[in-house]
Amino acid sequence: MLTGAAKYVADLEHMGSLHAAFVRSPLAHASVVAIDTSAARATPAVVAVFTAADLGLPAVLGFESMSPSMARPPLAVDKVRFVGEAVAVVLAETLAAATDAAELVDVTYEPLDAVVHPKVASAPDAALLFADTASNVAFSQHVGGSEDDALAGADVVVRAYFEHQRLSASPMETNALLVEPHADGTITLHASAQGVHTVRDAIARVLEMGIEDVRVVAPHVGGGFGAKYHVCNEFFVLAAAAVAVGRSVRWIETRTEHLLGCSHGRGQLQHAAMGFTRDGKIVGVAAKLLGDGGAYPGLGAVMPNATGVMACGPYRIPRVSVDSMGVVTNTSPTIAYRGAGRPEAAVMLERLIDLAARELGIDPIELRRRNLLEVADFPYTTPTGLRYDSGDYRRALNVALEAIDYNGVRREQQSRPSSAPALGVGVAVYMDVTPFRLVTEYVEIVVEDAVGGPRATVFAGTCTHGQSHETTYGALVTRELGIPRERITLIDRDTALVPRGIGSASARSAQIAGSAVYEAAVVVRDLASERAADLLEAPTADILFADGSFSVRGVPTRRVEWHDVLAAGPVRHALDWTQNGSTFPYGVHAAVVEVDVETGEVRLVRFVAVDDCGRLIVPDLVDGQQQGGAAQGIAAVLYEGIVYDPDGTPRTANLGDYLVPSAADLPTIETRRTETPSPLNPIGAKGIGQSGAIGAPGAVINAVLDALAPFDVRDLNPPFTPERVWHALQHAD
């Protein structure tokens, strides 16, 4: 990848492929009266134009618990429900011809009232997006008792309203697909995806094909962050269109298409309260969470539930009351973006604690210490039903405070002249749960003889898309089998070579697939030891393995090498490994900011991430995940935000309006780690991929509001653009 030799979908050469361009709705809500494709079909180089009526594909339900009436048609049928929804697709010999012809497709729309804000959508008298439903509510769930019960006995109750704006996952590589139909009725899809088996199964179901007739291959994948775990809606259309014309079809999503229609993340509104005794002990938390599921509800609509079950975080909170609701709106559908409900929970808790600290007159760090769970509490079951595996939250907090020089920053605050930028420091103690449900993975290890020594091949159901699974799994194989890393090959991302798999999401790969690799390697070593025992004419129990050699206990001169053991053929083992529950990574992030009170500009001066992902496998890779996750979490507070106007038209359709920071916009992200192994898997690992996106937002928000506290700015929701901060300063009480 560093040398440019990696091949992504856009780099794949396939002679004779047609190019696809989609016709997309310019309106957020409208009836589709008529579609005239005649001019487009008559254009030179155009091979076909398809509408929903031409392809006849079934609607796809975004999540199993949703109403079937809210399923999404691959191409709009009678209505469009968000700007950017695909209405038709044009296939042409060149991309330019397809794009030009798409402009000639004449769609007659009858505009309807758009329901853009989730608060409006949740109202009893709101206009309905789906006529067959009683309301726009797609999902609802209650956890705990009543609000009165949760806050009973509190001497002080702090209440606040928080908004978590919509974000775009914005991976470097947008969605991309190359579909090849074959003469025998099978098809091959080269897809930028986080789970090839997920894509295979969905395509087979929608096209009514056997899964054995659909092969999905993911070449190099340029990031996903959740946006590529669900099956991109356009994939169904492109697969069906390729089959219909009998030719290969390719589509590389433009950045504008991605920002308009490739599922957004977050989009949650929170009314939250936390009760305390006078001495700073938490008595309970109550929250009403409203999630924006977009036009066709999927995982994004149930994210408030993920937030609700994480409503205790790392604290001893005896009682909770959480009402979670997801509604449909005339906006792009939302998905499980990096962290998926956990950043919203962490920000809610950390903001409430900082607010309570001011109310109670207790230092915010001290208030946290009075309520953090202790090492002796584990395993710990929360009132929301989660069972935490292990943790040492106080240690992580101490490491973060020392690294950021918390007391030094406080002293500087007090001595800083009023003419200087306002200084603020913020801390967030966060919790993650990894993975959410997806606790099984397939792995096979094959060791065979080769020139220069044994070679090992790992077949895995996960899909590496930037996490360097080759290095992680290779390190585990080297440790158990003594085979050098350069002689280990990872085979993944191909349904023809790996029979099944869940893919990569929810920070699951190292702990689930990594544990499977470990277990498979142990079995391979044991099988090889049995062969060595036969060769050495010794009991298997007396065989020792070290440094790639098999020897007899007490007689080190009696030994055989891998070459001898493999003379009878390869040694292999496959398994589906299942973890008994989820692990709970955690950490403490700390931020120092300066705010120019004349312009509203926020400058992040320092950022420290202390993360605990259990036992480390490859520390350098963990460091990279910490930095990447924190960068996205920081960006969510200072830069990014999807904006719609009242009619549902996106105002952030390019990277000039939707601000994704570069490395030059961020300070050095300083990383520290603690290690608290998980007892739930044999390698002691927990997830790390989501940690930064969960911990960073609360730390930066608290730091900014700490800097603004002398100006009576109490509440401010991200993104903290200079304009928004300046207005808050002008209108402060």
LONU-116775 format. One record per residue (C-alpha): z negated, y, x. Coordinates in steps of 0.5 Angstrom, whole numbers, padded with zeros to 4 digits, always signed. Layout:
N
ZYX;...
***
This chain:
733
+0000+0000+0000;-0002+0005+0006;+0005+0004+0009;+0009+0004+0002;+0011-0003+0002;+0007-0005-0004;+0012-0006-0010;+0010-0003-0017;+0014-0004-0023;+0018+0002-0022;+0020-0001-0015;+0023-0007-0018;+0030-0008-0018;+0034-0012-0023;+0041-0011-0024;+0044-0009-0031;+0037-0007-0034;+0037-0002-0040;+0033+0004-0040;+0028+0005-0046;+0027+0012-0048;+0022+0013-0055;+0023+0018-0060;+0016+0021-0062;+0013+0025-0067;+0012+0032-0066;+0007+0032-0072;+0000+0030-0072;+0001+0027-0080;+0007+0026-0084;+0011+0022-0088;+0017+0019-0085;+0022+0020-0090;+0028+0018-0087;+0031+0016-0080;+0038+0018-0078;+0040+0014-0072;+0048+0015-0072;+0049+0020-0067;+0045+0017-0062;+0048+0010-0063;+0055+0013-0062;+0053+0016-0055;+0057+0013-0049;+0052+0008-0045;+0047+0007-0051;+0047+0000-0053;+0042+0000-0058;+0037+0004-0062;+0031+0001-0066;+0027+0003-0072;+0021-0001-0075;+0026-0003-0080;+0030-0006-0075;+0025-0010-0071;+0020-0012-0077;+0014-0013-0072;+0007-0014-0075;+0002-0009-0075;-0003-0010-0069;-0011-0009-0071;-0014-0005-0065;-0021-0009-0066;-0023-0015-0070;-0028-0012-0074;-0023-0006-0076;-0020-0006-0083;-0013-0009-0083;-0011-0003-0087;-0012+0001-0081;-0008-0004-0076;-0002+0000-0072;+0005-0002-0073;+0009-0002-0066;+0014+0003-0069;+0011+0008-0074;+0014+0005-0081;+0012+0010-0087;+0007+0015-0084;+0006+0018-0077;-0001+0019-0075;-0001+0023-0069;+0003+0027-0064;+0007+0022-0060;+0007+0016-0064;+0013+0012-0063;+0018+0012-0069;+0024+0009-0065;+0027+0007-0059;+0033+0008-0055;+0036+0003-0050;+0042+0005-0045;+0045+0004-0039;+0042+0010-0035;+0035+0013-0037;+0039+0020-0037;+0043+0017-0043;+0037+0014-0046;+0033+0020-0046;+0039+0025-0049;+0040+0020-0054;+0033+0020-0056;+0034+0027-0058;+0039+0026-0063;+0035+0021-0067;+0034+0025-0073;+0028+0024-0077;+0026+0027-0083;+0018+0028-0084;+0014+0031-0090;+0008+0034-0087;+0001+0032-0089;-0006+0035-0088;-0008+0033-0081;-0015+0031-0080;-0017+0033-0073;-0024+0033-0072;-0029+0027-0073;-0034+0031-0076;-0028+0033-0081;-0026+0026-0082;-0033+0023-0083;-0034+0028-0089;-0034+0025-0096;-0028+0029-0099;-0024+0028-0092;-0016+0027-0093;-0015+0020-0092;-0011+0017-0086;-0010+0010-0089;-0009+0010-0097;-0012+0003-0098;-0019+0005-0095;-0025+0009-0098;-0026+0013-0092;-0024+0015-0085;-0030+0011-0083;-0028+0005-0078;-0034+0003-0076;-0042+0004-0077;-0048+0001-0074;-0055+0002-0074;-0060+0000-0069;-0068+0000-0069;-0072+0003-0075;-0072+0010-0078;-0072+0017-0075;-0079+0018-0077;-0081+0011-0075;-0078+0012-0068;-0081+0019-0067;-0088+0018-0070;-0094+0020-0066;-0090+0025-0062;-0094+0031-0060;-0087+0034-0058;-0080+0033-0060;-0074+0036-0057;-0067+0036-0061;-0060+0037-0058;-0053+0037-0060;-0048+0034-0054;-0041+0033-0054;-0037+0029-0050;-0030+0031-0050;-0024+0027-0050;-0021+0025-0043;-0015+0022-0040;-0016+0016-0035;-0010+0019-0031;-0009+0013-0026;-0004+0014-0021;+0001+0010-0024;+0002+0011-0031;+0004+0005-0036;+0010+0001-0034;+0014-0005-0036;+0020-0009-0034;+0022-0015-0039;+0027-0020-0038;+0029-0025-0043;+0032-0032-0041;+0037-0036-0044;+0032-0042-0046;+0029-0037-0050;+0023-0035-0046;+0021-0028-0043;+0018-0025-0037;+0015-0019-0037;+0013-0015-0031;+0007-0010-0033;+0002-0005-0030;-0004-0009-0033;-0011-0010-0032;-0010-0017-0035;-0004-0021-0035;-0007-0027-0040;-0009-0021-0045;-0002-0018-0045;+0001-0025-0045;-0003-0028-0051;-0001-0021-0055;+0006-0021-0054;+0007-0028-0056;+0003-0027-0062;+0007-0021-0065;+0013-0024-0063;+0011-0031-0066;+0013-0034-0059;+0009-0040-0056;+0004-0037-0050;+0008-0042-0046;+0015-0038-0047;+0012-0032-0045;+0010-0030-0037;+0007-0024-0035;+0007-0022-0028;+0003-0016-0025;+0006-0013-0019;+0002-0008-0015;-0002-0004-0020;-0004+0003-0019;-0010+0004-0023;-0012+0003-0030;-0020+0005-0031;-0019+0002-0038;-0013+0005-0040;-0009-0002-0038;-0014-0007-0041;-0011-0006-0048;-0004-0008-0049;+0000-0002-0049;+0003-0001-0056;+0010+0000-0053;+0010-0007-0050;+0011-0010-0056;+0017-0006-0058;+0020-0007-0051;+0019-0014-0051;+0022-0015-0058;+0028-0010-0056;+0030-0014-0050;+0030-0021-0054;+0034-0017-0059;+0040-0015-0054;+0039-0021-0049;+0038-0016-0043;+0033-0014-0039;+0029-0007-0041;+0025-0003-0037;+0021+0003-0039;+0016+0008-0034;+0012+0012-0038;+0012+0019-0036;+0006+0023-0035;+0007+0027-0041;+0007+0021-0045;+0001+0018-0042;-0003+0024-0044;+0000+0025-0051;-0001+0017-0053;-0004+0013-0048;-0011+0012-0051;-0016+0017-0049;-0023+0016-0047;-0030+0019-0049;-0030+0023-0055;-0037+0023-0058;-0041+0027-0062;-0049+0026-0061;-0055+0029-0065;-0061+0027-0061;-0068+0027-0061;-0074+0025-0056;-0081+0025-0058;-0087+0025-0053;-0094+0026-0052;-0097+0032-0049;-0098+0028-0042;-0091+0026-0042;-0090+0019-0045;-0084+0018-0049;-0086+0015-0056;-0079+0014-0058;-0071+0016-0059;-0067+0018-0065;-0060+0019-0065;-0054+0020-0069;-0047+0018-0066;-0040+0020-0068;-0034+0017-0064;-0027+0019-0065;-0023+0013-0066;-0016+0017-0066;-0011+0015-0071;-0011+0007-0070;-0018+0005-0069;-0020+0000-0063;-0025+0000-0058;-0026+0007-0058;-0028+0007-0065;-0034+0002-0063;-0036+0006-0057;-0042+0009-0060;-0045+0002-0061;-0045+0001-0054;-0048+0008-0053;-0053+0006-0058;-0055-0001-0055;-0056+0003-0048;-0061+0008-0051;-0067+0006-0047;-0064+0007-0041;-0068+0006-0035;-0074+0008-0039;-0080+0005-0043;-0078+0007-0050;-0082+0004-0055;-0078+0005-0061;-0071+0007-0063;-0067+0009-0068;-0059+0010-0067;-0054+0011-0073;-0047+0010-0070;-0040+0011-0073;-0033+0011-0071;-0028+0015-0075;-0020+0015-0075;-0017+0022-0074;-0010+0025-0073;-0010+0024-0065;-0009+0019-0060;-0013+0012-0061;-0019+0012-0056;-0020+0006-0051;-0026+0004-0047;-0025+0009-0041;-0029+0007-0035;-0036+0006-0037;-0035+0006-0044;-0040+0008-0048;-0045+0008-0042;-0044+0015-0039;-0045+0018-0046;-0052+0014-0047;-0054+0017-0040;-0052+0024-0041;-0056+0024-0047;-0062+0021-0044;-0062+0025-0038;-0061+0032-0042;-0066+0030-0047;-0071+0029-0041;-0069+0036-0037;-0070+0039-0044;-0077+0036-0045;-0079+0038-0038;-0078+0045-0039;-0082+0044-0046;-0088+0041-0043;-0088+0045-0037;-0087+0038-0033;-0083+0038-0027;-0077+0034-0029;-0078+0029-0023;-0085+0028-0025;-0083+0027-0032;-0078+0021-0030;-0083+0018-0026;-0088+0017-0032;-0083+0014-0036;-0079+0009-0031;-0080+0002-0032;-0083-0002-0026;-0081-0008-0022;-0086-0012-0025;-0083-0011-0032;-0077-0015-0031;-0074-0019-0034;-0075-0013-0039;-0072-0013-0047;-0071-0007-0050;-0072-0005-0057;-0064-0005-0058;-0064-0012-0056;-0062-0012-0048;-0065-0016-0043;-0065-0013-0036;-0065-0018-0031;-0068-0014-0025;-0069-0007-0022;-0073-0002-0018;-0071+0005-0021;-0077+0009-0017;-0074+0007-0010;-0067+0009-0012;-0070+0016-0015;-0074+0017-0008;-0068+0015-0004;-0064+0020-0008;-0069+0026-0008;-0070+0025+0000;-0062+0025+0001;-0061+0031-0003;-0067+0035+0000;-0070+0036-0007;-0076+0040-0005;-0072+0044+0000;-0067+0046-0006;-0073+0048-0010;-0076+0052-0005;-0069+0056-0004;-0068+0057-0011;-0075+0061-0011;-0073+0065-0005;-0066+0066-0006;-0064+0074-0008;-0061+0076-0015;-0055+0078-0012;-0053+0071-0009;-0050+0066-0014;-0055+0062-0018;-0057+0055-0015;-0059+0049-0019;-0060+0042-0018;-0060+0036-0022;-0062+0029-0022;-0059+0023-0027;-0062+0016-0027;-0057+0012-0030;-0056+0005-0033;-0050+0000-0034;-0049-0006-0037;-0044-0011-0034;-0040-0014-0036;-0040-0013-0044;-0039-0020-0047;-0034-0022-0042;-0038-0027-0038;-0033-0033-0036;-0027-0033-0031;-0023-0038-0028;-0022-0040-0021;-0019-0045-0017;-0019-0046-0009;-0014-0050-0005;-0015-0052+0002;-0010-0055+0006;-0008-0056+0013;-0003-0052+0016;+0000-0049+0023;-0006-0046+0027;-0011-0048+0022;-0013-0049+0015;-0011-0045+0010;-0014-0043+0003;-0011-0040-0003;-0015-0037-0009;-0013-0037-0016;-0016-0032-0020;-0016-0030-0027;-0018-0023-0025;-0013-0018-0024;-0014-0013-0018;-0011-0006-0019;-0014-0002-0013;-0021-0006-0012;-0019-0010-0006;-0021-0017-0009;-0017-0020-0003;-0022-0018+0001;-0028-0019-0004;-0026-0026-0005;-0024-0028+0002;-0031-0026+0005;-0034-0031+0000;-0029-0036+0002;-0030-0035+0009;-0038-0035+0009;-0038-0042+0005;-0032-0045+0008;-0031-0042+0015;-0024-0040+0014;-0022-0034+0017;-0020-0028+0012;-0013-0028+0015;-0012-0035+0013;-0014-0034+0006;-0009-0032+0000;-0011-0029-0007;-0006-0031-0012;-0007-0027-0019;-0003-0023-0024;+0002-0028-0026;+0001-0033-0032;+0005-0038-0029;+0001-0039-0023;-0006-0038-0026;-0007-0042-0033;-0012-0037-0036;-0016-0031-0034;-0020-0025-0037;-0017-0020-0033;-0021-0014-0029;-0025-0009-0034;-0033-0008-0035;-0034-0008-0027;-0034-0016-0028;-0030-0018-0022;-0034-0019-0016;-0040-0022-0020;-0036-0027-0025;-0030-0029-0021;-0034-0028-0015;-0039-0033-0017;-0034-0037-0019;-0030-0037-0012;-0037-0038-0009;-0038-0044-0014;-0031-0047-0012;-0032-0046-0005;-0039-0050-0005;-0035-0056-0009;-0029-0056-0004;-0034-0056+0002;-0038-0062-0001;-0031-0066-0003;-0029-0064+0005;-0036-0067+0007;-0035-0073+0003;-0029-0074+0007;-0032-0072+0014;-0037-0078+0012;-0032-0083+0011;-0029-0081+0018;-0035-0081+0022;-0038-0087+0018;-0045-0083+0016;-0048-0082+0010;-0046-0075+0006;-0053-0073+0006;-0053-0073+0014;-0046-0069+0014;-0047-0061+0017;-0042-0056+0016;-0042-0050+0021;-0037-0046+0024;-0031-0050+0021;-0033-0056+0024;-0037-0062+0020;-0042-0066+0024;-0047-0071+0024;-0054-0069+0023;-0058-0070+0030;-0052-0072+0033;-0048-0066+0034;-0043-0069+0039;-0040-0073+0033;-0036-0068+0029;-0029-0067+0026;-0025-0061+0024;-0022-0059+0018;-0015-0061+0021;-0018-0068+0021;-0021-0068+0014;-0014-0065+0011;-0010-0071+0014;-0011-0074+0007;-0009-0068+0003;-0011-0062+0001;-0018-0061-0002;-0018-0057-0009;-0023-0055-0014;-0022-0051-0021;-0027-0049-0026;-0029-0044-0031;-0035-0040-0029;-0040-0037-0034;-0046-0032-0033;-0052-0033-0038;-0052-0026-0040;-0050-0019-0037;-0053-0016-0031;-0056-0009-0031;-0053-0004-0025;-0057+0002-0024;-0058+0008-0020;-0060+0016-0019;-0055+0021-0018;-0056+0028-0015;-0052+0034-0015;-0053+0041-0012;-0049+0047-0015;-0048+0054-0014;-0046+0059-0020;-0042+0065-0020;-0046+0069-0026;-0040+0075-0025;-0034+0070-0026;-0037+0063-0029;-0035+0059-0023;-0038+0053-0021;-0038+0050-0014;-0041+0043-0013;-0045+0044-0006;-0047+0037-0005;-0047+0031-0009;-0051+0024-0007;-0050+0018-0011;-0055+0012-0010;-0053+0006-0013;-0055-0001-0014;-0050-0007-0015;-0055-0012-0013;-0053-0016-0007;-0047-0013-0003;-0041-0017-0001;-0037-0012+0002;-0041-0006+0003;-0034-0001+0005;-0031-0003-0002;-0038-0002-0005;-0037+0005-0002;-0030+0006-0004;-0032+0005-0011;-0038+0009-0011;-0034+0015-0009;-0028+0014-0014;-0033+0013-0020;-0037+0019-0018;-0030+0023-0017;-0028+0022-0024;-0035+0023-0027;-0036+0030-0023;-0029+0031-0026;-0031+0030-0033;-0036+0036-0033;-0032+0041-0029;-0025+0040-0030;-0022+0035-0035;-0022+0035-0043;-0016+0033-0048;-0015+0039-0053;-0012+0039-0059;-0010+0045-0064;-0013+0045-0071;-0006+0042-0073;-0007+0036-0068;-0002+0039-0063;-0004+0037-0056;-0005+0043-0051;-0006+0039-0045;+0001+0035-0045;+0002+0036-0037;-0003+0036-0031;-0002+0044-0031;-0006+0044-0037;-0010+0038-0036;-0014+0039-0029;-0015+0033-0025;-0018+0035-0019;-0016+0033-0012;-0020+0031-0006;-0020+0038-0004;-0023+0040-0010;-0029+0036-0009;-0035+0036-0003;-0036+0030+0001;-0039+0025-0004;-0045+0022+0000;-0047+0015-0002;-0053+0011-0001;-0055+0004-0004;-0061+0000-0005;-0060-0008-0007;-0064-0011-0012;-0060-0018-0013;-0059-0021-0020;-0062-0027-0022;-0056-0029-0026;-0051-0031-0021;-0051-0035-0015;-0049-0029-0011;-0054-0024-0014;-0048-0019-0015;-0048-0014-0021;-0042-0009-0022;-0040-0003-0019;-0034+0000-0021;-0037+0004-0027;-0043+0007-0024;-0040+0013-0021;-0037+0015-0028;-0044+0014-0031;-0049+0017-0027;-0045+0023-0024;-0044+0027-0031;-0051+0028-0032;-0053+0030-0025;-0048+0035-0025;-0049+0038-0032;-0057+0038-0031;-0055+0042-0024;-0051+0047-0028;-0056+0048-0033;-0062+0049-0028;-0058+0054-0025;-0057+0058-0031;-0064+0057-0034;-0066+0064-0031;-0061+0067-0036;-0063+0063-0042;-0057+0059-0042;-0060+0052-0045;-0054+0048-0048;-0047+0048-0046;-0042+0042-0047;-0037+0040-0041;-0032+0042-0039;-0036+0047-0035;-0029+0052-0034;-0031+0059-0031;-0029+0062-0038;-0034+0057-0042;-0039+0059-0037;-0038+0066-0037;-0038+0066-0045;-0045+0062-0045;-0048+0068-0040;-0045+0073-0044;-0048+0070-0051;-0054+0068-0048;-0061+0069-0052;
***
